Amino acid sequence: MDLQLLIKLAVVTGSTGEGKGYPIALELAKQGAYVVINGRSDLSVQASVQSMLKELNDHQKNGKDVQMRVFGVVGNIGTMEGVKHFIVNVNKVEKELHTPVEILVNNVGIFHSQDYFEFSDDKWMDFYNINVMSGERLSRHYLKEMLKDERRASHGRILFISNEPGVRAMPIMIPCCVSKARQITLALSELTKGADCNVTVNSVLLGPTLTAGAKAYMKQFAEQKNIDSLDNAMKIYFQEFEPTSLHQRFLEPSEIANVVAFLCSPLASGINGCAQRVEGGIIRHI
């Protein structure tokens, strides 16, 4: 399916490494979008740019007629100064391409589980600054730009990559649950600013996804429980901790990326103010 993303400029925060952001950025690039990928170190950003370019070249050799360009912008967007610096450098990409940012995917985030009473004030603020304020600051800037630009007002897309703990409290990760719930509310609040045009603002509720971090966690889980294989550990994990999941498995990062890319496209113009579920049927109460 052609998602009509050719030469649209997309920014995906937290998109280096082996998390959810890289597959999202890769899928957007495969669909023909120009993509800005982001990380906190020049080394990780450049490595991810080179890796993505290789994958895109391989993709193109398979017969796909797609224009693709990838840009890396370093920035710790968990701070106000980091966001300002990031916006300045993204602006350089806009000038180079003679095209404005039309798609913002607020993906950067942190996750940590431990006993509620062990979370310090500093840790709470880390969750709030990284999971909430990074997206709020960037969205405040780019939404305003989209609304005053006729071209972008016809197809602006802002997405907050949240997850299902934002609507389903989990005692071992309360700060994460609170910050993800705030993302959902923020998306709903911001969409009213673009109510009279075609800019859409949505959040995406992800379920457990088989990233490198999830694999490492499940390996540790298997060792602690003396389970003989990673596959069996995953089955037991879902039986014990995610019994409502219809899939009873981790989602592949590509399954997440496919949905996000669609929500970024003009084809998803009818979806606005939505907390779109991509969680394998875990949520049953709403």
C-alpha positions as CSV (number, residue, x, y, z in Angstrom):
1,M,0.0,0.0,0.0
2,D,1.3,3.5,-0.9
3,L,1.0,5.6,2.2
4,Q,1.6,8.8,0.3
5,L,4.6,9.8,2.4
6,L,7.0,10.5,-0.5
7,I,9.5,13.4,0.4
8,K,7.5,14.4,3.6
9,L,9.9,15.2,6.4
10,A,9.4,13.2,9.6
11,V,11.2,13.5,13.0
12,V,11.3,10.4,15.2
13,T,12.9,11.0,18.6
14,G,14.7,8.3,20.4
15,S,15.3,6.3,17.2
16,T,18.8,4.9,17.5
17,G,19.6,1.5,18.9
18,E,17.3,-1.5,19.1
19,G,14.2,0.0,20.6
20,K,10.9,0.9,18.9
21,G,12.0,4.2,17.4
22,Y,14.4,2.8,14.8
23,P,11.9,0.4,13.2
24,I,9.4,3.3,13.0
25,A,11.9,5.6,11.3
26,L,12.9,2.8,9.0
27,E,9.4,2.1,7.9
28,L,8.7,5.8,7.2
29,A,11.9,6.0,5.1
30,K,10.8,2.9,3.2
31,Q,7.6,4.7,2.4
32,G,9.6,7.5,0.9
33,A,9.7,10.0,3.7
34,Y,12.8,12.0,4.6
35,V,13.5,11.0,8.2
36,V,15.4,12.6,11.1
37,I,16.6,10.1,13.6
38,N,17.7,11.1,17.0
39,G,19.8,9.9,19.9
40,R,21.9,11.3,22.7
41,S,25.4,10.6,21.3
42,D,27.0,11.3,18.0
43,L,28.4,7.7,17.9
44,S,24.9,6.1,18.3
45,V,23.3,8.4,15.8
46,Q,25.9,8.0,13.1
47,A,25.9,4.2,13.6
48,S,22.1,4.1,13.2
49,V,22.2,6.4,10.1
50,Q,24.7,4.1,8.4
51,S,22.7,1.0,9.4
52,M,19.5,2.4,8.1
53,L,21.0,3.5,4.8
54,K,22.3,0.0,4.3
55,E,18.8,-1.4,5.0
56,L,17.2,1.1,2.7
57,N,19.7,0.3,-0.1
58,D,18.9,-3.4,0.2
59,H,15.2,-2.5,0.2
60,Q,15.6,-0.5,-3.0
61,K,17.4,-3.3,-4.7
62,N,14.4,-5.5,-4.2
63,G,12.5,-3.4,-6.8
64,K,11.0,-0.6,-4.6
65,D,11.1,2.7,-6.4
66,V,11.4,4.9,-3.3
67,Q,13.3,8.1,-2.7
68,M,15.0,7.9,0.6
69,R,17.3,10.1,2.7
70,V,18.1,9.8,6.4
71,F,19.5,12.5,8.7
72,G,20.9,12.1,12.2
73,V,20.5,14.8,14.8
74,V,22.1,14.4,18.2
75,G,20.2,15.8,21.2
76,N,19.3,15.0,24.7
77,I,15.7,16.1,24.5
78,G,14.9,15.3,28.1
79,T,16.0,18.8,28.9
80,M,14.8,22.2,27.8
81,E,18.2,23.3,26.4
82,G,18.5,19.9,24.6
83,V,15.1,20.5,22.9
84,K,16.2,24.0,21.8
85,H,19.4,22.6,20.4
86,F,17.6,19.8,18.6
87,I,15.1,22.2,17.0
88,V,17.9,24.4,15.7
89,N,19.6,21.4,14.1
90,V,16.4,20.0,12.6
91,N,15.8,23.5,11.1
92,K,19.1,23.0,9.2
93,V,17.7,19.8,7.7
94,E,14.5,21.7,6.7
95,K,16.5,24.3,4.9
96,E,18.7,21.8,3.2
97,L,15.6,19.9,1.9
98,H,13.5,23.1,1.3
99,T,10.7,21.2,3.1
100,P,9.2,21.7,6.6
101,V,8.7,19.0,9.3
102,E,5.2,17.6,8.6
103,I,5.4,14.6,10.9
104,L,6.6,14.4,14.5
105,V,6.8,11.1,16.3
106,N,7.4,11.6,20.0
107,N,9.0,8.2,20.7
108,V,11.8,8.9,23.2
109,G,11.0,7.4,26.6
110,I,12.3,5.5,29.6
111,F,11.0,2.5,31.4
112,H,11.9,1.1,34.8
113,S,10.2,-1.2,37.2
114,Q,10.9,-1.5,40.9
115,D,9.0,-1.2,44.2
116,Y,7.0,2.0,44.5
117,F,8.7,3.1,47.7
118,E,12.1,2.9,46.1
119,F,11.3,5.6,43.4
120,S,13.1,8.8,44.5
121,D,12.0,12.4,43.5
122,D,14.9,12.5,41.1
123,K,13.7,9.3,39.4
124,W,10.1,10.7,39.2
125,M,11.4,13.8,37.5
126,D,13.4,11.8,35.0
127,F,10.2,10.1,33.9
128,Y,8.4,13.3,33.7
129,N,11.1,15.2,31.8
130,I,11.9,12.5,29.3
131,N,8.5,10.8,28.8
132,V,6.3,13.9,29.0
133,M,8.1,17.2,28.6
134,S,10.3,16.2,25.7
135,G,7.2,15.5,23.6
136,E,5.3,18.5,25.0
137,R,8.1,20.9,24.1
138,L,8.6,19.6,20.6
139,S,4.9,19.4,19.9
140,R,4.4,22.9,21.2
141,H,6.9,24.1,18.6
142,Y,5.9,22.0,15.6
143,L,2.2,22.2,16.1
144,K,2.4,26.0,16.1
145,E,4.5,25.8,12.9
146,M,2.0,23.4,11.3
147,L,-1.0,25.5,12.1
148,K,0.5,28.7,10.5
149,D,1.8,26.9,7.4
150,E,-0.8,26.2,4.8
151,R,1.1,23.2,3.4
152,R,1.5,21.6,6.8
153,A,-1.9,22.5,8.0
154,S,-3.3,20.2,5.3
155,H,-1.3,17.2,6.5
156,G,0.4,17.7,9.9
157,R,0.8,14.6,12.0
158,I,1.9,14.5,15.7
159,L,2.1,11.2,17.5
160,F,2.9,10.3,21.1
161,I,4.3,6.8,21.5
162,S,2.7,5.8,24.8
163,N,1.8,2.3,25.9
164,E,-1.0,0.3,27.6
165,P,0.2,1.0,31.2
166,G,-1.0,4.5,30.6
167,V,-4.6,3.2,31.0
168,R,-3.8,0.1,33.1
169,A,-2.1,0.7,36.4
170,M,0.9,-1.6,37.2
171,P,2.2,-1.4,40.8
172,I,5.8,-2.1,39.9
173,M,6.1,0.8,37.4
174,I,3.9,3.6,38.8
175,P,6.0,6.5,37.5
176,C,6.0,5.0,34.0
177,C,2.2,4.5,34.2
178,V,1.6,8.1,35.3
179,S,3.9,9.6,32.6
180,K,2.3,7.5,29.9
181,A,-1.2,8.6,31.0
182,R,0.0,12.2,30.8
183,Q,1.1,11.6,27.2
184,I,-2.4,10.4,26.3
185,T,-4.0,13.4,28.0
186,L,-1.5,15.8,26.3
187,A,-2.4,14.4,22.9
188,L,-6.1,14.9,23.5
189,S,-5.4,18.5,24.8
190,E,-3.3,19.5,21.8
191,L,-5.6,18.3,19.2
192,T,-8.1,21.1,20.0
193,K,-5.6,23.6,18.8
194,G,-5.8,22.1,15.3
195,A,-9.5,21.4,15.4
196,D,-10.3,23.7,12.4
197,C,-7.7,22.1,10.0
198,N,-6.3,18.8,9.0
199,V,-3.5,18.5,11.6
200,T,-4.0,15.3,13.6
201,V,-2.7,14.5,17.1
202,N,-2.9,10.9,18.4
203,S,-1.2,8.7,20.9
204,V,-0.4,5.0,20.4
205,L,-0.8,2.5,23.2
206,L,1.8,-0.1,22.6
207,G,1.9,-3.5,24.3
208,P,5.0,-5.6,25.2
209,T,7.3,-5.5,22.2
210,L,10.3,-7.8,21.5
211,T,13.1,-5.2,21.6
212,A,16.6,-5.8,22.7
213,G,15.6,-4.6,26.2
214,A,12.7,-7.0,26.3
215,K,14.9,-9.9,25.3
216,A,17.4,-9.1,28.0
217,Y,14.7,-8.8,30.6
218,M,13.2,-12.2,29.5
219,K,16.6,-13.8,29.7
220,Q,16.9,-12.6,33.3
221,F,13.4,-13.8,34.0
222,A,14.2,-17.2,32.6
223,E,17.3,-17.5,34.8
224,Q,15.4,-16.4,37.9
225,K,12.6,-18.9,37.3
226,N,15.0,-21.7,36.2
227,I,13.1,-21.9,32.9
228,D,14.9,-24.0,30.2
229,S,14.3,-21.7,27.2
230,L,13.5,-18.1,26.2
231,D,10.4,-19.2,24.3
232,N,9.0,-21.0,27.4
233,A,9.9,-18.0,29.6
234,M,7.8,-15.8,27.3
235,K,4.9,-18.1,27.5
236,I,5.0,-18.3,31.3
237,Y,5.5,-14.5,31.5
238,F,2.3,-13.8,29.6
239,Q,0.4,-16.5,31.5
240,E,1.4,-14.9,34.8
241,F,1.6,-11.2,34.1
242,E,-0.5,-10.6,30.9
243,P,-3.3,-13.1,31.2
244,T,-5.7,-10.8,29.3
245,S,-3.5,-10.7,26.2
246,L,-5.3,-12.2,23.2
247,H,-2.0,-12.7,21.4
248,Q,-0.1,-14.2,24.4
249,R,3.2,-13.1,22.8
250,F,5.5,-10.1,22.4
251,L,4.8,-7.9,19.4
252,E,7.4,-7.6,16.7
253,P,8.8,-4.0,16.4
254,S,7.7,-4.1,12.7
255,E,4.1,-4.6,13.8
256,I,4.3,-1.4,15.8
257,A,6.1,0.5,12.9
258,N,3.5,-0.5,10.4
259,V,0.6,1.0,12.4
260,V,2.6,4.2,13.3
261,A,3.5,4.7,9.6
262,F,-0.1,4.5,8.7
263,L,-1.2,7.0,11.3
264,C,1.5,9.4,10.0
265,S,0.0,9.1,6.5
266,P,-2.6,11.2,4.7
267,L,-4.7,7.9,4.5
268,A,-5.2,8.2,8.3
269,S,-6.8,11.7,8.1
270,G,-10.0,10.4,9.8
271,I,-8.1,9.3,12.9
272,N,-7.8,12.2,15.3
273,G,-7.7,12.5,19.1
274,C,-7.3,8.7,19.3
275,A,-5.4,6.6,21.8
276,Q,-4.8,3.9,19.2
277,R,-4.2,0.4,20.7
278,V,-1.4,-1.7,19.3
279,E,-1.1,-4.0,22.3
280,G,-2.2,-7.5,21.3
281,G,-5.6,-7.3,23.0
282,I,-4.4,-6.7,26.6
283,I,-6.8,-3.9,27.4
284,R,-10.3,-5.2,27.9
285,H,-11.9,-2.7,30.3
286,I,-12.4,0.3,27.9
